[in-house]
Amino acid sequence: MSSLAAEDLQNNWERFDKLCRRLSDHHINKLLDELGERLVMCPASPREDQHGCYPGGLIEHGLETTAMMRKLKDAYALDIPVSSILKVGLLHSVGKVGDLTHDYFVDQPSDWHREKLGQLYKYNEEIPKMSVSHRTLFLLQHFGVILTGDEWLAIQLAAGFHFEENRFYVGSEPTLALVLQQAKHAVIHKAVTLRA
C-alpha cells in the first residue's frame, strides 16, 4: 500500500488550500474551513489497485489533476479561464469526503476483503446513496459555490460517459469537461505505470 508521510499530507493540504483561496471565493473558503480535516485524510479510492488508496489520496489527486489540466490548456492553447481549471481540477471529486457529517469511505473491517481484494476502505452505508459527482455538486451548492455551466458539466461528467446520465452529453461536452477527463486519465495512467 502506498501512503503519504505526515509532512507530505501537510504540504499537499497547504498547496491545495492556497490554490483554492486564490479563487477569492468565500464560499469555497467556508467549505475548506468546515471540511478541511476530513479532506486532508480522505482517500481517492477504496482499493489498493486504484489510484490514491491512502489517506491524503483525494487531495493529491486533485493537485495532480489540476497541474495536468494546466499543461493541457497550455499545450493546446485552449481558451479556458485558469479559475475554471482551479475550481474544477481541485474540487471535481470532493464528494468523496462524504456528506456534511459522515465520511464516504470507512475502513474495511473484513480481513478477507483487505487481504484477498486489496479493499482497504468500503463505502459508508450510513450516508444516503449518491454518486460522487452528484455529492460533489451537492456539497458545492450547500456551501454556495457558484459554478458556470461548463464547470457544472465538467464536474457532472468527471466520472465518464459510461454512466447513463452522462451519455446524453457525448459529442456536445464543453472543452473544460474534456480537459478534466484527459487530465484524470493521464494522472491515473502515470500512477499505474509507476506502480508496475
C-alpha positions in Angstrom: 0.0 0.0 0.0 1.2 3.4 -0.9 1.0 6.1 1.7 1.9 9.7 2.3 4.2 10.9 5.1 2.7 13.4 7.6 4.9 16.1 6.0 3.5 15.3 2.5 0.0 15.4 3.8 0.6 18.8 5.3 2.4 20.1 2.2 -0.3 18.9 -0.1 -3.0 20.4 2.0 -1.2 23.8 2.2 -0.8 23.8 -1.7 -4.5 22.7 -2.2 -5.8 25.3 0.3 -3.6 28.1 -1.2 -4.8 27.3 -4.8 -8.4 27.2 -3.7 -8.1 30.5 -1.8 -6.6 32.1 -4.9 -10.1 31.9 -6.3 -11.1 34.6 -3.8 -14.5 32.8 -3.2 -15.5 33.0 0.4 -17.9 30.1 -0.2 -15.0 27.8 -1.2 -13.1 29.1 1.8 -16.1 28.1 4.1 -16.1 24.6 2.5 -12.4 24.3 3.2 -12.8 25.6 6.8 -15.6 23.2 7.6 -14.4 20.0 5.7 -10.7 20.6 5.7 -9.6 18.0 8.2 -11.7 15.3 6.6 -10.5 16.3 3.1 -6.8 16.0 4.2 -7.3 12.4 5.3 -9.7 11.3 2.6 -8.5 8.6 0.2 -9.3 8.9 -3.5 -10.3 5.3 -3.9 -11.1 2.2 -1.8 -8.8 -0.4 -3.4 -5.0 -0.7 -3.5 -5.0 -1.4 -7.2 -6.7 2.0 -7.8 -5.0 5.4 -7.7 -4.9 7.2 -4.3 -6.0 4.4 -1.9 -4.4 6.0 1.1 -5.1 8.9 3.5 -4.4 12.1 1.5 -5.1 10.4 -1.8 -8.0 12.8 -2.7 -6.1 16.0 -2.2 -3.0 14.5 -4.0 -5.3 13.5 -7.0 -6.9 17.0 -7.1 -3.5 18.7 -7.2 -2.1 16.3 -9.9 -5.2 16.6 -12.0 -5.1 20.4 -11.8 -1.5 20.5 -12.8 -2.2 18.3 -15.8 -5.2 20.4 -16.8 -2.9 23.5 -16.9 -0.4 21.6 -19.0 -3.1 20.5 -21.5 -4.5 24.1 -21.6 -1.1 25.4 -22.5 -0.1 22.7 -24.9 -3.3 23.1 -26.9 -3.6 26.9 -26.4 -7.1 26.4 -25.1 -9.2 29.4 -24.1 -10.2 28.2 -20.6 -10.1 30.5 -17.6 -7.4 29.5 -15.1 -10.1 30.0 -12.4 -12.2 27.3 -14.0 -9.3 24.9 -14.2 -8.5 25.5 -10.5 -12.1 25.2 -9.4 -12.9 22.0 -11.4 -9.5 20.4 -11.1 -9.2 20.8 -7.3 -12.9 20.2 -6.4 -14.2 17.8 -9.0 -14.4 14.9 -6.6 -14.7 16.4 -3.1 -17.9 14.4 -2.9 -15.6 11.5 -1.9 -15.3 13.2 1.5 -18.9 12.2 2.2 -21.8 14.2 3.4 -21.7 17.1 5.9 -21.0 14.9 8.9 -20.2 11.3 7.7 -17.2 10.0 5.7 -17.8 8.4 2.3 -15.1 5.8 2.8 -14.6 3.9 6.0 -12.0 1.4 7.0 -12.8 -2.1 5.6 -13.3 -4.3 8.7 -13.1 -7.6 6.8 -9.6 -9.1 6.8 -10.6 -11.2 3.8 -11.6 -8.2 1.7 -8.4 -6.4 2.7 -6.1 -9.4 2.0 -7.7 -11.0 -1.0 -9.2 -8.0 -2.8 -6.9 -5.2 -1.6 -10.1 -3.3 -0.5 -8.8 -1.1 2.3 -11.9 1.0 2.5 -15.6 0.4 1.9 -18.4 2.8 1.1 -20.2 4.1 4.2 -23.7 2.6 4.3 -24.8 5.2 6.8 -24.9 8.0 4.3 -27.6 8.3 1.6 -26.7 6.7 -1.7 -25.4 9.3 -4.2 -22.8 9.3 -7.0 -19.5 11.1 -6.4 -20.3 13.8 -9.0 -23.8 14.4 -7.5 -22.4 14.5 -4.0 -19.7 16.9 -5.1 -22.3 19.2 -6.8 -24.5 19.0 -3.6 -21.6 20.0 -1.4 -20.6 22.9 -3.6 -24.2 24.2 -3.8 -24.6 23.7 0.0 -21.7 26.0 0.6 -22.9 28.4 -2.0 -20.2 27.9 -4.6 -21.3 29.3 -7.9 -20.4 27.3 -11.0 -20.5 28.3 -14.6 -22.4 25.9 -16.9 -19.2 24.5 -18.2 -17.8 24.0 -14.7 -21.0 22.2 -13.6 -21.0 19.9 -16.6 -17.3 19.2 -16.2 -17.9 18.0 -12.6 -21.0 16.1 -13.6 -19.2 14.3 -16.5 -16.0 13.7 -14.5 -16.8 10.1 -13.8 -17.1 9.4 -17.5 -19.6 8.7 -20.3 -20.2 5.1 -19.3 -22.7 6.3 -16.8 -26.2 6.5 -18.3 -26.9 10.1 -17.1 -23.7 11.3 -18.9 -24.3 9.6 -22.3 -26.7 12.4 -23.3 -23.7 14.8 -23.5 -21.4 12.8 -25.8 -20.4 14.9 -28.7 -21.5 18.2 -27.0 -19.5 18.3 -23.9 -17.6 21.5 -23.1 -13.9 21.7 -23.6 -13.4 22.0 -19.9 -15.0 18.6 -19.3 -12.8 17.0 -21.9 -9.6 18.5 -20.4 -10.7 17.3 -17.0 -11.2 13.8 -18.2 -8.0 13.7 -20.2 -6.1 15.0 -17.1 -7.6 12.5 -14.8 -6.8 9.6 -17.2 -3.2 10.9 -17.6 -2.7 11.1 -13.8 -4.2 7.6 -13.2 -2.2 6.1 -16.1 1.0 7.6 -14.7 0.3 6.3 -11.3 -0.4 2.8 -12.6 2.7 2.8 -14.8 4.9 3.9 -11.8 3.4 1.1 -9.7 4.1 -1.6 -12.3 
